[in-house]
Amino acid sequence: MSKINDLIRELCPNGVEYKPFYSVAKYIRGITYNKNNETDVDNSYKVLRANNITLDSNKINFVDVKKVYKTVKVRDEQWLKKSDILICAGSGSKEHIGKVAYITEDIDYTFGGFMGVIRCNPLINSSFMFHILTSSIFRNHIGITINSTTINNINNQTFENFNIPIPPLEVQEEIVRILDKFGELEAELEAELEARKSQYEFWREKLFELDECEWKTTEELFDTITDYVANGSFKSIADNVSYKNEKDYAVLLRTVDYSNGYDNNKFIYIDEHAYNFLSKSKLFGGEIIINNIGAGVGTTFLCPDLGMPMSLAPNTIMMRTPNNKFYYYWFNSKRGQESIESVTAKSAMPKFNKTGFRKLLVPVPTLEKQNKIVETLDKFEKLISDISIGLPAEIDLRRKQYEYYRNKLLSFEELSVSE
């Protein structure tokens, strides 16, 4: 950090000039098309949308890329070029508005109408601009802009009123070097995490090669299956939703929301009157929960213990088994998911048959074998999922370090007009 301090003392000891956004960059909105223009053919234009920017990491992902026919008009400036900054200009979620990703090379992709591109001129380093746009400087600006209007998007006026600190290029470049180093460390950790996930999946499938052990149907395995496998159903709770307080009762909103961890803010909380309708679906923590309808059909997780009464939401089933953790891992394995798929109706709204589910075969190795498998997979799961230890904790730490130094390095005194 001594080098950046020396540069600031030498080149801008009295502060830096803040310039209007449009004096250092231009803003380009994406292409316009409609549903009829979408296609799956190879000879088409590829379009990046809001979902193609990962919120946490501000990186491009190429999951679910839309394609449109080449009859759609695309101006030359609407093709993504090296050093462009892709930005989400409009979204149903305010959290996603303004998220950005840096384009490291020319790519044959354009971008949709709810997106924009920021293209810098020589006065500002494009990577320096990217760090500005991920910082609280820009987040606070668009927060004020959006909250003061009825328009839930970024427009030209957003940037007209946005002033940016412009230190000398040498200072910009040194700041970019420091902040990019944090990004490189985070990328290395994310790559290691992906490798560990692959290793975990490999061993999970290996450990569930249990053809030599006894197999039973779920109905045979669970003596009181009519009590243990139940629909999550209740009367309309529209009038019974309340703010969370110590007297409220939690309801698991949708299993698909919890497949990658639990967010207590997503639970529905209902009052005692509504909770009493749910007597057949009460939870105590540790039960296996499976989503049985919709896009997340087959999603399986263990119910958290919130230390308060809980009930099952609609479109889910719950199981209590002799070894919940073992069968949680089983139903998340490839063979377990394939067994669920075998009793799932393929339609616009996929749904698996609960009667068929009761006939599914599951392995029943010795309790000692079950516990050994659970012990092995627990170690992997903690490494790749636990936010307090392991790689997720390390990634979170690096991200917080980056945010701290980014905000510190981008805080400049404004140069007095008289100077």
C-alpha positions, 0 to 999 in steps of 0.5 A, a space after each residue: 500500500 506504500 506505493 499508492 500512498 506515495 503516488 497520491 502524495 506526489 500526484 494529487 496531494 490536495 485531492 482529485 477532480 470529480 468529473 461527470 460520468 458522460 465526460 469519461 464514458 458513454 452508456 449504451 442500451 441493449 437491443 430490442 426484441 420480443 418473444 417471437 424473435 427468440 430461437 434455438 437455431 445455431 445461426 443466431 445472435 446470442 444475447 446476455 441478460 440480467 441473469 448472466 451476471 452473478 450478483 455476488 461475484 460480479 462476473 459473467 456466467 453463460 447459463 441460459 443464454 437467449 438466442 434471437 434471429 438475425 433479423 433483429 437489429 443490432 448496431 455495431 456498438 451493441 456488440 460486447 467488446 474488450 474492456 466493456 462493463 455490462 450493467 443490469 439497467 432494469 429488474 424486478 428486484 432493486 438488489 439486481 439493478 446496477 450489478 455489473 460484470 467486466 468484459 475481458 475480451 471481444 465476444 460475439 454476444 450482444 445484450 438485451 434491452 434491460 441491460 446496458 454497456 458502459 464504454 470508457 474514454 482514455 481519461 479513465 481506466 475501464 477497470 478503475 470504472 468497474 471498481 467504482 461501479 461495484 462500490 458504495 459510491 455507485 450503489 448509494 447513488 442509484 439507491 437515491 435515484 431509484 427511491 426518488 422516482 417511480 421508475 425501477 431502472 437505470 436511465 440516462 438521468 442516472 448517469 447525468 447526475 453521477 460524478 466520479 473521482 478521476 485521479 491521475 492514470 498512474 494512481 488509477 492503475 495502481 488501485 486497479 492492480 491492488 483490487 484485482 489482486 483480491 479478485 485473483 485470490 477469490 477466483 483461485 478459491 472459487 476454482 478450488 471450491 468447484 474442484 472440491 464440489 466435484 470431489 464430493 459428488 464423486 465420492 457420494 456416488 462411489 459410497 452409494 454403490 450399495 447393490 450388495 446390501 438389502 433394499 426396501 421400499 420407502 413404505 416398508 422402511 418406514 413403519 408409519 408411513 402415512 404419518 411420516 410422509 404427508 402432504 404439506 397442505 393448509 388453508 389459505 393463510 393470506 389473512 394469517 401472515 404476520 411480521 416475525 415475532 416471538 409468537 409467530 410460527 414458521 412455515 417453510 416457504 418452498 423447498 427450492 429456496 433452501 437447497 443451497 442453505 437456509 435464509 430465515 428471512 424467506 420463511 413465511 410466518 403465520 399466527 397460531 390460528 393458522 398453525 393449528 390447521 397444519 397439525 399433520 405437517 408439524 416439523 421439529 428439525 432434522 426431517 427430510 423435505 422434498 419438493 414434489 412439484 414445479 421447477 424444483 421438483 426433487 429438491 431435497 434438504 434437511 429441515 433446519 431447527 429454528 428453535 420455534 414451531 414449524 410447519 410444512 408448506 404446500 407442494 412438499 413432502 416430509 419424511 422421518 426416517 431411522 437415519 435422516 442424514 443418510 437418506 438425505 444424502 441418498 436422495 441427493 445422489 444421482 441414483 436417488 434423484 433418478 429414482 424420484 425422476 422415475 415417478 415424476 410426471 413430465 409436463 409443464 408443471 412436473 410433479 412426482 406421484 406420492 403413491 409411486 414414491 412409497 414404492 421406491 426402493 432405497 438401500 438399507 445397509 447396516 447402521 454402522 455402514 450408514 454412519 460411516 457414509 454420513 461421517 465421510 459426506 459430512 466432512 465434504 459438505 462442511 468444506 463446501 457449504 458451511 459459511 462459518 468454516 471451509 472454503 465458503 468462509 475463506 471466500 467470504 473473508 476475501 470478498 470482505 477484504 476486497 470491499 474494505 480496501 475498495 472503499 478505502 482506496 476509492 475515497 478521495 478528497 475532492 479538489 477545491 475549485 480554486 485549486 
